[in-house]
Amino acid sequence: MNAEAPIDQGQLTGIICERPQNFGWFLGAGTSRTAGLPTATDIIWDLKRRYYCQQENEDISRQDVQLEAVRSRIQSYMTSKGFPDEWAPEEYSTYFEKIFGEDRERQRRYLAGILAEDKATLSIGNRVLGAMLSCGLSRIAYTTNFDTIVEKAIAEVSGASLSAFHIEGSRSAVQAINNEEFPFYCKLHGDFRHDSIKNLASDLAAQNAELAQSFKVSAARFGFVVMGFSGRDDSVMTMFKEALDAPNAFPHGFYWTGIKGTAPASAVDELVNAARAKGVKAAYVAIETFDALMLRIWRNLPGKPPDLDKKVRKSQAASVSIPLPGAGTGKPIMRLNALPLTSLPGECQSLSFTCDKDWRALRDVQRKSEGRLILTKGDTVLAWGAEADLREHFKSDLNALVPHDLGQQLLTLDEHLYLKGFLEEALCAALVRGKPLLTRTHGQSAFIIANAHAEDQSPFYGLAQTVGKVHGQIDGLTAPADDHHPEPERVRWAEAARVSLDLRDGKYWLIVDPDIWIWPSRARRIADEFLSKRRGDRFNKKYNQLLDAWVRLVGGTEARNTEVTVSAFGSGNVAENPTFSFGTRTGFSQRLRS
């Protein structure tokens, strides 16, 4: 892909949650797989299995096809008979043609069986999407799927019904969008409950004109998030390109998601790059899973209807009474990289403005404050820092500034990720104040880093005893120039630690995870060999020594079992200056005696 500041799933969550109504969804088979239904790849292999068994008079079950040896045998046979190579774009349509020919009714019956509702169990991601469409937080969705997962999700969480636009009845799709008949849901390839479904090569050569036009109209009004779709359908990719060529394409952005560790198809790369070239905010975003991203979004959406929230989460935390075993006394002792947090800030400041402030505006102010302000955004904008600094940077835009009690929210940090990040950023600022350390954030992670330019390097003595040098350049490695960085840069490194907060069994913990920071950050992926070599021996004794060195460094003391208090700023009242206290002895675990 062309060089572009990458975004992660946390940033995508923030973008969507700021204005969820501005985004439409484009859903591929991956979003239904979480409900237990097959993807296009699963269907392709089922069709291969059927054809092979018919021709070779063998009995191979769907479960057998999960075995690599069986798949290899079937694929070799198919290739020998002139069928497409595995992953070829024409695989899907070719096998439908060979198995069913032009018989639409047989196609429909096959899909009705393999996509039957009784085989589906809605996942959390399906329920989140159903809830968002039900309550107006999302207004539009398109899919290449034939199944009824979205309709079922809406019915389950809200009791409402949703009729999808598909090939039969496509003429009114554009009119429905123009009339704002939301929620709008469109099945581009048809619905298996009807006759008109698109599976054959002749079908997939082009999208239904009315449905494609409805997508162009939608793309001129909404940003889009693509989920669970590989990009292997040429007709859909053509539809995306045509929408991109229209005026005002994807005004709120275009984000294509894919599972971490998998590379996007070349057609996806080309589409995202083309969108960027036209000035669209576009990115490929690596995510954990469809369910994980949708749950992130739901947790961070303000103003969720409580009744829908109960239906979405479905399995609510229940009060149980399971007695924990007593403390172990047996060996071995397992040391943890967690320090007990004995106090957290209970207040901050809540800001209101004459006009809404988005994340970009807040980050810009925080950057210009040069470390004097820490900002986040949930239902309202929250801040730490002197009132005078806040008024100086926001000027007349700032309407009011009042203390904000964090008490109850601290008990549910996992449900308020923006607040967790806010606290971690403040904690890092407090840990580095007065020490030769820097603090940086990357995605949703906060880091403290050895400062190579600090005059006093003596606090790094413990680190240096354990790992040798604590910062330097990587010989022979240069970050190439790109659209945002016109000059190549030498790649530098420094010892670092990722800092995070955790709440376990009613107790807060400061997690210190030793790491290595790379400058510039875009060079981390090309520094893999250096990182692997430098971190390759950090086990047991050496990791223990490294953890000791970081605890002494952030605590500012050699004492092993004492309490340390740190603040992000040199002055300020409790709502302006976040203060933390923690113990310098890490948690540990011992084996229970039998």
QUICORRA-V944925 format. One record per residue. RES is the residue in one letter. PSI is psi in whole degrees, 0 to 359 (* if undefined). Layout:
# QUICORRA-V944925
RES:PSI ; RES:PSI
This chain:
# QUICORRA-V944925
M:154 ; N:151 ; A:131 ; E:142 ; A:115 ; P:156 ; I:151 ; D:181 ; Q:333 ; G:316 ; Q:321 ; L:320 ; T:314 ; G:319 ; I:314 ; I:318 ; C:338 ; E:317 ; R:72 ; P:330 ; Q:345 ; N:355 ; F:136 ; G:167 ; W:140 ; F:117 ; L:128 ; G:187 ; A:336 ; G:334 ; T:339 ; S:340 ; R:327 ; T:341 ; A:4 ; G:6 ; L:155 ; P:151 ; T:177 ; A:321 ; T:319 ; D:318 ; I:320 ; I:314 ; W:328 ; D:321 ; L:321 ; K:314 ; R:314 ; R:313 ; Y:315 ; Y:315 ; C:321 ; Q:316 ; Q:326 ; E:2 ; N:49 ; E:163 ; D:100 ; I:125 ; S:167 ; R:327 ; Q:323 ; D:329 ; V:345 ; Q:344 ; L:131 ; E:322 ; A:320 ; V:316 ; R:318 ; S:319 ; R:316 ; I:316 ; Q:321 ; S:319 ; Y:313 ; M:317 ; T:321 ; S:337 ; K:9 ; G:13 ; F:163 ; P:153 ; D:157 ; E:137 ; W:2 ; A:144 ; P:331 ; E:4 ; E:308 ; Y:306 ; S:325 ; T:315 ; Y:326 ; F:319 ; E:318 ; K:323 ; I:316 ; F:346 ; G:224 ; E:8 ; D:97 ; R:325 ; E:321 ; R:320 ; Q:312 ; R:317 ; R:320 ; Y:311 ; L:323 ; A:325 ; G:315 ; I:338 ; L:20 ; A:143 ; E:327 ; D:352 ; K:357 ; A:137 ; T:116 ; L:134 ; S:174 ; I:323 ; G:319 ; N:317 ; R:323 ; V:313 ; L:318 ; G:319 ; A:319 ; M:319 ; L:325 ; S:320 ; C:6 ; G:3 ; L:333 ; S:149 ; R:348 ; I:143 ; A:141 ; Y:154 ; T:155 ; T:0 ; N:153 ; F:344 ; D:182 ; T:28 ; I:314 ; V:316 ; E:318 ; K:322 ; A:316 ; I:317 ; A:321 ; E:319 ; V:335 ; S:347 ; G:1 ; A:166 ; S:152 ; L:127 ; S:125 ; A:144 ; F:135 ; H:194 ; I:321 ; E:113 ; G:25 ; S:342 ; R:332 ; S:6 ; A:312 ; V:319 ; Q:322 ; A:320 ; I:314 ; N:328 ; N:2 ; E:47 ; E:77 ; F:153 ; P:145 ; F:128 ; Y:129 ; C:130 ; K:104 ; L:328 ; H:5 ; G:182 ; D:130 ; F:346 ; R:353 ; H:171 ; D:326 ; S:92 ; I:153 ; K:108 ; N:330 ; L:163 ; A:319 ; S:327 ; D:315 ; L:358 ; A:329 ; A:150 ; Q:155 ; N:129 ; A:317 ; E:318 ; L:321 ; A:321 ; Q:323 ; S:325 ; F:320 ; K:319 ; V:317 ; S:319 ; A:340 ; A:352 ; R:330 ; F:155 ; G:165 ; F:144 ; V:122 ; V:128 ; M:136 ; G:19 ; F:129 ; S:335 ; G:14 ; R:0 ; D:107 ; D:323 ; S:323 ; V:318 ; M:324 ; T:320 ; M:318 ; F:314 ; K:319 ; E:322 ; A:323 ; L:329 ; D:347 ; A:160 ; P:146 ; N:41 ; A:135 ; F:64 ; P:340 ; H:7 ; G:164 ; F:114 ; Y:121 ; W:121 ; T:149 ; G:159 ; I:137 ; K:138 ; G:353 ; T:137 ; A:141 ; P:152 ; A:154 ; S:326 ; A:327 ; V:314 ; D:311 ; E:320 ; L:315 ; V:318 ; N:320 ; A:322 ; A:317 ; R:320 ; A:334 ; K:8 ; G:10 ; V:138 ; K:107 ; A:147 ; A:152 ; Y:126 ; V:120 ; A:128 ; I:165 ; E:299 ; T:166 ; F:313 ; D:315 ; A:317 ; L:316 ; M:323 ; L:321 ; R:312 ; I:313 ; W:317 ; R:327 ; N:1 ; L:127 ; P:153 ; G:33 ; K:135 ; P:126 ; P:324 ; D:322 ; L:324 ; D:320 ; K:321 ; K:324 ; V:310 ; R:329 ; K:296 ; S:99 ; Q:152 ; A:131 ; A:149 ; S:123 ; V:163 ; S:84 ; I:107 ; P:132 ; L:147 ; P:159 ; G:172 ; A:138 ; G:155 ; T:0 ; G:168 ; K:156 ; P:163 ; I:129 ; M:118 ; R:141 ; L:156 ; N:43 ; A:129 ; L:138 ; P:125 ; L:117 ; T:341 ; S:145 ; L:160 ; P:135 ; G:353 ; E:156 ; C:199 ; Q:139 ; S:130 ; L:142 ; S:149 ; F:163 ; T:332 ; C:154 ; D:142 ; K:123 ; D:176 ; W:322 ; R:317 ; A:320 ; L:317 ; R:325 ; D:317 ; V:317 ; Q:320 ; R:316 ; K:337 ; S:349 ; E:48 ; G:2 ; R:348 ; L:145 ; I:125 ; L:150 ; T:175 ; K:124 ; G:240 ; D:335 ; T:169 ; V:128 ; L:150 ; A:150 ; W:146 ; G:163 ; A:142 ; E:321 ; A:321 ; D:321 ; L:316 ; R:327 ; E:320 ; H:325 ; F:343 ; K:225 ; S:349 ; D:337 ; L:115 ; N:307 ; A:155 ; L:117 ; V:154 ; P:148 ; H:125 ; D:124 ; L:357 ; G:302 ; Q:324 ; Q:332 ; L:338 ; L:346 ; T:52 ; L:323 ; D:340 ; E:358 ; H:73 ; L:327 ; Y:324 ; L:322 ; K:315 ; G:323 ; F:312 ; L:319 ; E:323 ; E:318 ; A:320 ; L:317 ; C:317 ; A:322 ; A:320 ; L:327 ; V:346 ; R:126 ; G:8 ; K:160 ; P:55 ; L:152 ; L:161 ; T:138 ; R:157 ; T:146 ; H:113 ; G:236 ; Q:10 ; S:144 ; A:141 ; F:150 ; I:141 ; I:139 ; A:128 ; N:109 ; A:340 ; H:2 ; A:140 ; E:319 ; D:108 ; Q:1 ; S:328 ; P:345 ; F:9 ; Y:315 ; G:318 ; L:315 ; A:324 ; Q:329 ; T:317 ; V:0 ; G:227 ; K:148 ; V:356 ; H:162 ; G:190 ; Q:153 ; I:112 ; D:131 ; G:6 ; L:127 ; T:133 ; A:122 ; P:159 ; A:152 ; D:190 ; D:330 ; H:346 ; H:93 ; P:343 ; E:141 ; P:152 ; E:139 ; R:142 ; V:127 ; R:161 ; W:162 ; A:148 ; E:142 ; A:173 ; A:133 ; R:132 ; V:130 ; S:163 ; L:145 ; D:149 ; L:116 ; R:126 ; D:40 ; G:6 ; K:142 ; Y:143 ; W:144 ; L:113 ; I:127 ; V:113 ; D:99 ; P:140 ; D:189 ; I:131 ; W:141 ; I:132 ; W:139 ; P:158 ; S:332 ; R:346 ; A:357 ; R:323 ; R:337 ; I:359 ; A:17 ; D:315 ; E:316 ; F:314 ; L:317 ; S:318 ; K:317 ; R:327 ; R:0 ; G:336 ; D:20 ; R:74 ; F:156 ; N:254 ; K:314 ; K:319 ; Y:322 ; N:316 ; Q:321 ; L:318 ; L:318 ; D:314 ; A:318 ; W:322 ; V:316 ; R:323 ; L:311 ; V:332 ; G:340 ; G:25 ; T:153 ; E:348 ; A:136 ; R:326 ; N:71 ; T:168 ; E:136 ; V:139 ; T:131 ; V:150 ; S:150 ; A:329 ; F:166 ; G:342 ; S:174 ; G:155 ; N:181 ; V:333 ; A:344 ; E:328 ; N:101 ; P:132 ; T:138 ; F:147 ; S:140 ; F:155 ; G:152 ; T:2 ; R:125 ; T:160 ; G:159 ; F:166 ; S:143 ; Q:153 ; R:140 ; L:139 ; R:135 ; S:*
